[in-house]
Amino acid sequence: MSTPVYEVPTEMREFAERSVAQARKAFEGFMGAVQKSTTSIEAPAGNPALSSAKDVSAKAVSFAENNVNAAFDLAEKLVHAKDIQEVMQLQSDYLKAQMANIQAQTKELGETMQKVTGIKK
């Protein structure tokens, strides 16, 4: 006896696609405002600490944006998944990639902080 395959109704899939697209668009608008506000902050001449803090903030915002975009990419792929095995594979691939990204981002942010604070390893 075979297990029945659950088919997601077309209307539901289309609704999910539109929802993900709308959420991504809203997020992009939000990130545009965040980036505009962080780049508009000007460090006074001779204040390297504020300039360095601005660099660290810009890097952190960029990392956050990349991580959220990866989640949106996953959501778009999940909407088109054909079965639970594909869903599980997509989730597994996403988690592996995000773990690698977070490790790289943490390392880069740590190196940046060391430069900013002047602390050597």
N, CA, C and O atoms as a GROMACS GRO file, in nm:
protein
  484
    1MET      N    1   0.084  -0.117   0.000
    1MET     CA    2   0.000   0.000   0.000
    1MET      C    3   0.089   0.124   0.000
    1MET      O    4   0.176   0.138   0.086
    2SER      N    5   0.068   0.212  -0.094
    2SER     CA    6   0.152   0.331  -0.104
    2SER      C    7   0.092   0.445  -0.021
    2SER      O    8  -0.029   0.453   0.001
    3THR      N    9   0.181   0.532   0.024
    3THR     CA   10   0.139   0.647   0.102
    3THR      C   11   0.085   0.752   0.007
    3THR      O   12   0.149   0.782  -0.094
    4PRO      N   13  -0.032   0.808   0.035
    4PRO     CA   14  -0.086   0.910  -0.054
    4PRO      C   15   0.003   1.034  -0.054
    4PRO      O   16   0.055   1.074   0.050
    5VAL      N   17   0.019   1.092  -0.170
    5VAL     CA   18   0.100   1.213  -0.185
    5VAL      C   19   0.009   1.333  -0.163
    5VAL      O   20  -0.098   1.344  -0.224
    6TYR      N   21   0.053   1.422  -0.076
    6TYR     CA   22  -0.025   1.542  -0.049
    6TYR      C   23   0.015   1.648  -0.150
    6TYR      O   24   0.133   1.682  -0.161
    7GLU      N   25  -0.080   1.699  -0.222
    7GLU     CA   26  -0.057   1.803  -0.322
    7GLU      C   27  -0.104   1.936  -0.266
    7GLU      O   28  -0.218   1.948  -0.220
    8VAL      N   29  -0.017   2.036  -0.268
    8VAL     CA   30  -0.055   2.170  -0.223
    8VAL      C   31  -0.141   2.234  -0.332
    8VAL      O   32  -0.100   2.239  -0.448
    9PRO      N   33  -0.258   2.283  -0.295
    9PRO     CA   34  -0.344   2.346  -0.396
    9PRO      C   35  -0.275   2.465  -0.461
    9PRO      O   36  -0.202   2.540  -0.396
   10THR      N   37  -0.299   2.482  -0.590
   10THR     CA   38  -0.235   2.589  -0.667
   10THR      C   39  -0.261   2.725  -0.605
   10THR      O   40  -0.169   2.807  -0.596
   11GLU      N   41  -0.383   2.750  -0.562
   11GLU     CA   42  -0.416   2.880  -0.502
   11GLU      C   43  -0.333   2.907  -0.377
   11GLU      O   44  -0.289   3.019  -0.353
   12MET      N   45  -0.314   2.803  -0.297
   12MET     CA   46  -0.236   2.818  -0.176
   12MET      C   47  -0.090   2.845  -0.208
   12MET      O   48  -0.026   2.929  -0.144
   13ARG      N   49  -0.036   2.776  -0.306
   13ARG     CA   50   0.103   2.796  -0.349
   13ARG      C   51   0.121   2.938  -0.402
   13ARG      O   52   0.220   3.004  -0.370
   14GLU      N   53   0.026   2.985  -0.484
   14GLU     CA   54   0.034   3.121  -0.539
   14GLU      C   55   0.027   3.226  -0.429
   14GLU      O   56   0.098   3.326  -0.433
   15PHE      N   57  -0.060   3.202  -0.330
   15PHE     CA   58  -0.070   3.293  -0.217
   15PHE      C   59   0.063   3.299  -0.142
   15PHE      O   60   0.109   3.407  -0.105
   16ALA      N   61   0.123   3.185  -0.120
   16ALA     CA   62   0.252   3.180  -0.050
   16ALA      C   63   0.360   3.253  -0.129
   16ALA      O   64   0.441   3.326  -0.072
   17GLU      N   65   0.360   3.234  -0.261
   17GLU     CA   66   0.458   3.304  -0.346
   17GLU      C   67   0.442   3.455  -0.333
   17GLU      O   68   0.540   3.528  -0.316
   18ARG      N   69   0.318   3.502  -0.341
   18ARG     CA   70   0.292   3.647  -0.330
   18ARG      C   71   0.332   3.698  -0.192
   18ARG      O   72   0.389   3.807  -0.179
   19SER      N   73   0.304   3.621  -0.090
   19SER     CA   74   0.338   3.663   0.047
   19SER      C   75   0.489   3.676   0.064
   19SER      O   76   0.536   3.773   0.123
   20VAL      N   77   0.562   3.580   0.014
   20VAL     CA   78   0.709   3.586   0.023
   20VAL      C   79   0.761   3.706  -0.056
   20VAL      O   80   0.849   3.778  -0.008
   21ALA      N   81   0.708   3.728  -0.175
   21ALA     CA   82   0.752   3.841  -0.257
   21ALA      C   83   0.722   3.974  -0.188
   21ALA      O   84   0.804   4.065  -0.189
   22GLN      N   85   0.605   3.986  -0.128
   22GLN     CA   86   0.568   4.110  -0.058
   22GLN      C   87   0.657   4.131   0.065
   22GLN      O   88   0.699   4.243   0.092
   23ALA      N   89   0.684   4.025   0.138
   23ALA     CA   90   0.770   4.036   0.256
   23ALA      C   91   0.912   4.077   0.215
   23ALA      O   92   0.975   4.160   0.281
   24ARG      N   93   0.961   4.018   0.106
   24ARG     CA   94   1.095   4.053   0.058
   24ARG      C   95   1.100   4.201   0.018
   24ARG      O   96   1.195   4.272   0.050
   25LYS      N   97   0.997   4.246  -0.053
   25LYS     CA   98   0.992   4.386  -0.097
   25LYS      C   99   0.989   4.480   0.024
   25LYS      O  100   1.059   4.582   0.025
   26ALA      N  101   0.910   4.447   0.124
   26ALA     CA  102   0.903   4.529   0.246
   26ALA      C  103   1.039   4.531   0.315
   26ALA      O  104   1.084   4.636   0.362
   27PHE      N  105   1.103   4.416   0.323
   27PHE     CA  106   1.235   4.409   0.386
   27PHE      C  107   1.337   4.492   0.309
   27PHE      O  108   1.417   4.563   0.370
   28GLU      N  109   1.334   4.484   0.177
   28GLU     CA  110   1.428   4.563   0.097
   28GLU      C  111   1.408   4.712   0.120
   28GLU      O  112   1.505   4.787   0.126
   29GLY      N  113   1.282   4.755   0.133
   29GLY     CA  114   1.255   4.896   0.164
   29GLY      C  115   1.310   4.934   0.300
   29GLY      O  116   1.369   5.041   0.316
   30PHE      N  117   1.290   4.848   0.397
   30PHE     CA  118   1.343   4.872   0.531
   30PHE      C  119   1.495   4.880   0.529
   30PHE      O  120   1.554   4.970   0.589
   31MET      N  121   1.559   4.785   0.460
   31MET     CA  122   1.706   4.784   0.454
   31MET      C  123   1.759   4.907   0.381
   31MET      O  124   1.865   4.959   0.416
   32GLY      N  125   1.686   4.952   0.281
   32GLY     CA  126   1.728   5.075   0.212
   32GLY      C  127   1.730   5.193   0.308
   32GLY      O  128   1.823   5.274   0.306
   33ALA      N  129   1.628   5.201   0.393
   33ALA     CA  130   1.623   5.309   0.492
   33ALA      C  131   1.735   5.295   0.595
   33ALA      O  132   1.795   5.394   0.636
   34VAL      N  133   1.762   5.172   0.638
   34VAL     CA  134   1.870   5.148   0.735
   34VAL      C  135   2.004   5.187   0.676
   34VAL      O  136   2.084   5.256   0.740
   35GLN      N  137   2.028   5.144   0.552
   35GLN     CA  138   2.156   5.177   0.489
   35GLN      C  139   2.170   5.328   0.468
   35GLN      O  140   2.278   5.384   0.486
   36LYS      N  141   2.062   5.392   0.430
   36LYS     CA  142   2.066   5.537   0.411
   36LYS      C  143   2.098   5.608   0.541
   36LYS      O  144   2.177   5.703   0.544
   37SER      N  145   2.038   5.563   0.650
   37SER     CA  146   2.063   5.629   0.778
   37SER      C  147   2.205   5.602   0.828
   37SER      O  148   2.266   5.690   0.888
   38THR      N  149   2.257   5.481   0.806
   38THR     CA  150   2.393   5.453   0.854
   38THR      C  151   2.498   5.523   0.769
   38THR      O  152   2.603   5.561   0.821
   39THR      N  153   2.473   5.540   0.640
   39THR     CA  154   2.572   5.608   0.557
   39THR      C  155   2.564   5.760   0.572
   39THR      O  156   2.660   5.830   0.539
   40SER      N  157   2.452   5.810   0.622
   40SER     CA  158   2.439   5.955   0.638
   40SER      C  159   2.510   6.006   0.763
   40SER      O  160   2.532   6.127   0.777
   41ILE      N  161   2.546   5.916   0.853
   41ILE     CA  162   2.618   5.956   0.975
   41ILE      C  163   2.761   5.987   0.935
   41ILE      O  164   2.832   5.902   0.880
   42GLU      N  165   2.803   6.108   0.964
   42GLU     CA  166   2.940   6.147   0.929
   42GLU      C  167   3.022   6.160   1.055
   42GLU      O  168   2.983   6.224   1.152
   43ALA      N  169   3.138   6.098   1.049
   43ALA     CA  170   3.229   6.107   1.163
   43ALA      C  171   3.306   6.239   1.153
   43ALA      O  172   3.359   6.273   1.048
   44PRO      N  173   3.312   6.312   1.264
   44PRO     CA  174   3.390   6.435   1.262
   44PRO      C  175   3.538   6.403   1.235
   44PRO      O  176   3.589   6.299   1.274
   45ALA      N  177   3.602   6.495   1.169
   45ALA     CA  178   3.745   6.477   1.140
   45ALA      C  179   3.820   6.455   1.270
   45ALA      O  180   3.795   6.524   1.369
   46GLY      N  181   3.911   6.362   1.270
   46GLY     CA  182   3.992   6.336   1.387
   46GLY      C  183   3.924   6.245   1.489
   46GLY      O  184   3.974   6.230   1.601
   47ASN      N  185   3.811   6.184   1.453
   47ASN     CA  186   3.743   6.093   1.544
   47ASN      C  187   3.741   5.953   1.484
   47ASN      O  188   3.639   5.910   1.431
   48PRO      N  189   3.854   5.884   1.491
   48PRO     CA  190   3.861   5.751   1.430
   48PRO      C  191   3.768   5.649   1.497
   48PRO      O  192   3.726   5.553   1.432
   49ALA      N  193   3.736   5.668   1.624
   49ALA     CA  194   3.649   5.573   1.693
   49ALA      C  195   3.510   5.573   1.630
   49ALA      O  196   3.452   5.466   1.608
   50LEU      N  197   3.456   5.690   1.602
   50LEU     CA  198   3.324   5.698   1.541
   50LEU      C  199   3.326   5.643   1.399
   50LEU      O  200   3.232   5.576   1.356
   51SER      N  201   3.433   5.672   1.327
   51SER     CA  202   3.447   5.619   1.192
   51SER      C  203   3.455   5.467   1.194
   51SER      O  204   3.394   5.400   1.110
   52SER      N  205   3.530   5.413   1.288
   52SER     CA  206   3.542   5.267   1.300
   52SER      C  207   3.410   5.204   1.340
   52SER      O  208   3.374   5.097   1.290
   53ALA      N  209   3.337   5.269   1.431
   53ALA     CA  210   3.207   5.218   1.472
   53ALA      C  211   3.111   5.216   1.355
   53ALA      O  212   3.030   5.124   1.341
   54LYS      N  213   3.121   5.317   1.271
   54LYS     CA  214   3.037   5.323   1.151
   54LYS      C  215   3.070   5.206   1.059
   54LYS      O  216   2.979   5.145   1.002
   55ASP      N  217   3.197   5.174   1.044
   55ASP     CA  218   3.239   5.060   0.960
   55ASP      C  219   3.186   4.928   1.015
   55ASP      O  220   3.137   4.844   0.940
   56VAL      N  221   3.196   4.910   1.146
   56VAL     CA  222   3.148   4.788   1.210
   56VAL      C  223   2.996   4.778   1.192
   56VAL      O  224   2.944   4.670   1.162
   57SER      N  225   2.926   4.888   1.211
   57SER     CA  226   2.780   4.888   1.195
   57SER      C  227   2.741   4.854   1.052
   57SER      O  228   2.649   4.776   1.030
   58ALA      N  229   2.810   4.911   0.956
   58ALA     CA  230   2.780   4.884   0.815
   58ALA      C  231   2.801   4.736   0.784
   58ALA      O  232   2.723   4.675   0.711
   59LYS      N  233   2.907   4.680   0.839
   59LYS     CA  234   2.936   4.538   0.816
   59LYS      C  235   2.826   4.451   0.880
   59LYS      O  236   2.780   4.355   0.819
   60ALA      N  237   2.786   4.485   1.001
   60ALA     CA  238   2.681   4.408   1.070
   60ALA      C  239   2.548   4.417   0.994
   60ALA      O  240   2.477   4.317   0.982
   61VAL      N  241   2.515   4.534   0.944
   61VAL     CA  242   2.392   4.552   0.866
   61VAL      C  243   2.399   4.468   0.738
   61VAL      O  244   2.301   4.405   0.700
   62SER      N  245   2.514   4.468   0.674
   62SER     CA  246   2.532   4.389   0.551
   62SER      C  247   2.515   4.240   0.580
   62SER      O  248   2.450   4.168   0.503
   63PHE      N  249   2.573   4.193   0.690
   63PHE     CA  250   2.558   4.052   0.727
   63PHE      C  251   2.412   4.018   0.753
   63PHE      O  252   2.363   3.914   0.708
   64ALA      N  253   2.344   4.104   0.827
   64ALA     CA  254   2.203   4.080   0.858
   64ALA      C  255   2.120   4.074   0.729
   64ALA      O  256   2.034   3.987   0.714
   65GLU      N  257   2.148   4.166   0.639
   65GLU     CA  258   2.076   4.168   0.512
   65GLU      C  259   2.100   4.039   0.433
   65GLU      O  260   2.006   3.981   0.378
   66ASN      N  261   2.224   3.995   0.428
   66ASN     CA  262   2.256   3.870   0.357
   66ASN      C  263   2.185   3.750   0.420
   66ASN      O  264   2.135   3.663   0.349
   67ASN      N  265   2.181   3.746   0.552
   67ASN     CA  266   2.118   3.634   0.621
   67ASN      C  267   1.967   3.631   0.597
   67ASN      O  268   1.910   3.525   0.575
   68VAL      N  269   1.904   3.747   0.602
   68VAL     CA  270   1.759   3.752   0.579
   68VAL      C  271   1.728   3.719   0.433
   68VAL      O  272   1.630   3.650   0.405
   69ASN      N  273   1.810   3.768   0.341
   69ASN     CA  274   1.788   3.734   0.199
   69ASN      C  275   1.802   3.584   0.176
   69ASN      O  276   1.730   3.527   0.094
   70ALA      N  277   1.895   3.520   0.246
   70ALA     CA  278   1.908   3.374   0.234
   70ALA      C  279   1.782   3.305   0.284
   70ALA      O  280   1.739   3.204   0.228
   71ALA      N  281   1.722   3.358   0.390
   71ALA     CA  282   1.597   3.301   0.441
   71ALA      C  283   1.483   3.321   0.341
   71ALA      O  284   1.401   3.232   0.323
   72PHE      N  285   1.479   3.436   0.277
   72PHE     CA  286   1.378   3.459   0.174
   72PHE      C  287   1.399   3.363   0.056
   72PHE      O  288   1.302   3.310   0.001
   73ASP      N  289   1.524   3.342   0.018
   73ASP     CA  290   1.553   3.248  -0.091
   73ASP      C  291   1.503   3.109  -0.054
   73ASP      O  292   1.444   3.040  -0.137
   74LEU      N  293   1.527   3.068   0.070
   74LEU     CA  294   1.478   2.939   0.116
   74LEU      C  295   1.325   2.934   0.109
   74LEU      O  296   1.268   2.836   0.060
   75ALA      N  297   1.259   3.038   0.156
   75ALA     CA  298   1.113   3.041   0.154
   75ALA      C  299   1.059   3.027   0.011
   75ALA      O  300   0.962   2.956  -0.012
   76GLU      N  301   1.124   3.094  -0.083
   76GLU     CA  302   1.080   3.082  -0.223
   76GLU      C  303   1.098   2.940  -0.275
   76GLU      O  304   1.014   2.888  -0.348
   77LYS      N  305   1.208   2.876  -0.237
   77LYS     CA  306   1.231   2.738  -0.280
   77LYS      C  307   1.131   2.643  -0.214
   77LYS      O  308   1.081   2.551  -0.278
   78LEU      N  309   1.101   2.667  -0.087
   78LEU     CA  310   1.006   2.581  -0.016
   78LEU      C  311   0.866   2.588  -0.077
   78LEU      O  312   0.794   2.488  -0.079
   79VAL      N  313   0.830   2.705  -0.125
   79VAL     CA  314   0.699   2.721  -0.188
   79VAL      C  315   0.686   2.628  -0.309
   79VAL      O  316   0.576   2.582  -0.341
   80HIS      N  317   0.797   2.601  -0.375
   80HIS     CA  318   0.796   2.519  -0.497
   80HIS      C  319   0.834   2.373  -0.472
   80HIS      O  320   0.840   2.293  -0.566
   81ALA      N  321   0.861   2.338  -0.347
   81ALA     CA  322   0.900   2.200  -0.316
   81ALA      C  323   0.788   2.104  -0.353
   81ALA      O  324   0.670   2.132  -0.332
   82LYS      N  325   0.828   1.989  -0.407
   82LYS     CA  326   0.730   1.891  -0.455
   82LYS      C  327   0.687   1.792  -0.347
   82LYS      O  328   0.576   1.739  -0.352
   83ASP      N  329   0.776   1.767  -0.249
   83ASP     CA  330   0.743   1.669  -0.145
   83ASP      C  331   0.824   1.698  -0.019
   83ASP      O  332   0.908   1.788  -0.016
   84ILE      N  333   0.796   1.620   0.084
   84ILE     CA  334   0.861   1.642   0.213
   84ILE      C  335   1.011   1.616   0.206
   84ILE      O  336   1.089   1.679   0.278
   85GLN      N  337   1.053   1.523   0.120
   85GLN     CA  338   1.197   1.496   0.106
   85GLN      C  339   1.269   1.619   0.051
   85GLN      O  340   1.379   1.653   0.096
   86GLU      N  341   1.207   1.684  -0.046
   86GLU     CA  342   1.269   1.805  -0.102
   86GLU      C  343   1.272   1.915   0.003
   86GLU      O  344   1.371   1.989   0.013
   87VAL      N  345   1.167   1.927   0.080
   87VAL     CA  346   1.163   2.027   0.188
   87VAL      C  347   1.277   2.002   0.287
   87VAL      O  348   1.348   2.095   0.325
   88MET      N  349   1.294   1.878   0.326
   88MET     CA  350   1.399   1.844   0.421
   88MET      C  351   1.538   1.870   0.362
   88MET      O  352   1.628   1.918   0.433
   89GLN      N  353   1.556   1.839   0.235
   89GLN     CA  354   1.686   1.864   0.171
   89GLN      C  355   1.714   2.014   0.161
   89GLN      O  356   1.826   2.058   0.188
   90LEU      N  357   1.613   2.091   0.123
   90LEU     CA  358   1.630   2.236   0.115
   90LEU      C  359   1.667   2.294   0.252
   90LEU      O  360   1.756   2.378   0.263
   91GLN      N  361   1.597   2.248   0.355
   91GLN     CA  362   1.625   2.296   0.491
   91GLN      C  363   1.766   2.257   0.534
   91GLN      O  364   1.837   2.339   0.593
   92SER      N  365   1.806   2.136   0.506
   92SER     CA  366   1.939   2.089   0.542
   92SER      C  367   2.047   2.171   0.471
   92SER      O  368   2.144   2.214   0.532
   93ASP      N  369   2.029   2.192   0.341
   93ASP     CA  370   2.125   2.272   0.263
   93ASP      C  371   2.135   2.415   0.316
   93ASP      O  372   2.243   2.472   0.328
   94TYR      N  373   2.018   2.471   0.349
   94TYR     CA  374   2.014   2.607   0.402
   94TYR      C  375   2.091   2.616   0.535
   94TYR      O  376   2.171   2.706   0.554
   95LEU      N  377   2.065   2.521   0.624
   95LEU     CA  378   2.131   2.523   0.755
   95LEU      C  379   2.282   2.509   0.742
   95LEU      O  380   2.358   2.577   0.811
   96LYS      N  381   2.327   2.420   0.653
   96LYS     CA  382   2.471   2.403   0.631
   96LYS      C  383   2.532   2.533   0.579
   96LYS      O  384   2.636   2.577   0.628
   97ALA      N  385   2.468   2.593   0.480
   97ALA     CA  386   2.520   2.716   0.421
   97ALA      C  387   2.520   2.830   0.524
   97ALA      O  388   2.615   2.907   0.530
   98GLN      N  389   2.414   2.840   0.603
   98GLN     CA  390   2.407   2.947   0.702
   98GLN      C  391   2.510   2.930   0.812
   98GLN      O  392   2.568   3.028   0.860
   99MET      N  393   2.535   2.806   0.853
   99MET     CA  394   2.639   2.784   0.953
   99MET      C  395   2.776   2.830   0.901
   99MET      O  396   2.852   2.893   0.974
  100ALA      N  397   2.805   2.798   0.776
  100ALA     CA  398   2.931   2.843   0.716
  100ALA      C  399   2.934   2.995   0.705
  100ALA      O  400   3.037   3.057   0.732
  101ASN      N  401   2.823   3.055   0.665
  101ASN     CA  402   2.817   3.201   0.653
  101ASN      C  403   2.836   3.268   0.789
  101ASN      O  404   2.909   3.366   0.801
  102ILE      N  405   2.770   3.215   0.890
  102ILE     CA  406   2.780   3.276   1.023
  102ILE      C  407   2.922   3.264   1.077
  102ILE      O  408   2.972   3.356   1.141
  103GLN      N  409   2.987   3.151   1.052
  103GLN     CA  410   3.127   3.136   1.094
  103GLN      C  411   3.215   3.240   1.025
  103GLN      O  412   3.298   3.305   1.089
  104ALA      N  413   3.198   3.255   0.894
  104ALA     CA  414   3.278   3.352   0.819
  104ALA      C  415   3.248   3.495   0.865
  104ALA      O  416   3.338   3.577   0.879
  105GLN      N  417   3.120   3.524   0.887
  105GLN     CA  418   3.082   3.658   0.932
  105GLN      C  419   3.138   3.688   1.071
  105GLN      O  420   3.185   3.799   1.097
  106THR      N  421   3.132   3.591   1.159
  106THR     CA  422   3.184   3.609   1.294
  106THR      C  423   3.334   3.634   1.290
  106THR      O  424   3.385   3.722   1.360
  107LYS      N  425   3.403   3.559   1.207
  107LYS     CA  426   3.548   3.576   1.194
  107LYS      C  427   3.580   3.716   1.139
  107LYS      O  428   3.668   3.785   1.190
  108GLU      N  429   3.508   3.755   1.035
  108GLU     CA  430   3.533   3.887   0.974
  108GLU      C  431   3.501   3.999   1.071
  108GLU      O  432   3.576   4.096   1.081
  109LEU      N  433   3.391   3.987   1.143
  109LEU     CA  434   3.354   4.090   1.240
  109LEU      C  435   3.456   4.095   1.354
  109LEU      O  436   3.490   4.203   1.401
  110GLY      N  437   3.503   3.979   1.397
  110GLY     CA  438   3.606   3.975   1.501
  110GLY      C  439   3.735   4.042   1.456
  110GLY      O  440   3.797   4.117   1.532
  111GLU      N  441   3.775   4.015   1.332
  111GLU     CA  442   3.896   4.078   1.278
  111GLU      C  443   3.878   4.230   1.269
  111GLU      O  444   3.971   4.305   1.298
  112THR      N  445   3.760   4.273   1.228
  112THR     CA  446   3.732   4.415   1.219
  112THR      C  447   3.737   4.479   1.357
  112THR      O  448   3.793   4.587   1.374
  113MET      N  449   3.678   4.413   1.455
  113MET     CA  450   3.680   4.466   1.591
  113MET      C  451   3.822   4.474   1.646
  113MET      O  452   3.855   4.569   1.717
  114GLN      N  453   3.906   4.376   1.612
  114GLN     CA  454   4.045   4.380   1.657
  114GLN      C  455   4.116   4.501   1.597
  114GLN      O  456   4.195   4.567   1.664
  115LYS      N  457   4.089   4.529   1.471
  115LYS     CA  458   4.151   4.645   1.407
  115LYS      C  459   4.103   4.774   1.473
  115LYS      O  460   4.181   4.866   1.498
  116VAL      N  461   3.973   4.779   1.501
  116VAL     CA  462   3.914   4.899   1.561
  116VAL      C  463   3.970   4.923   1.701
  116VAL      O  464   4.004   5.036   1.736
  117THR      N  465   3.980   4.819   1.779
  117THR     CA  466   4.024   4.835   1.918
  117THR      C  467   4.175   4.831   1.932
  117THR      O  468   4.229   4.870   2.036
  118GLY      N  469   4.243   4.783   1.828
  118GLY     CA  470   4.388   4.776   1.835
  118GLY      C  471   4.437   4.656   1.914
  118GLY      O  472   4.555   4.648   1.947
  119ILE      N  473   4.348   4.562   1.944
  119ILE     CA  474   4.387   4.443   2.020
  119ILE      C  475   4.444   4.340   1.924
  119ILE      O  476   4.384   4.310   1.820
  120LYS      N  477   4.556   4.286   1.958
  120LYS     CA  478   4.620   4.182   1.876
  120LYS      C  479   4.589   4.046   1.936
  120LYS      O  480   4.568   4.034   2.056
  121LYS      N  481   4.588   3.945   1.851
  121LYS     CA  482   4.570   3.807   1.901
  121LYS      C  483   4.692   3.760   1.975
  121LYS      O  484   4.695   3.648   2.024
   0.00000   0.00000   0.00000
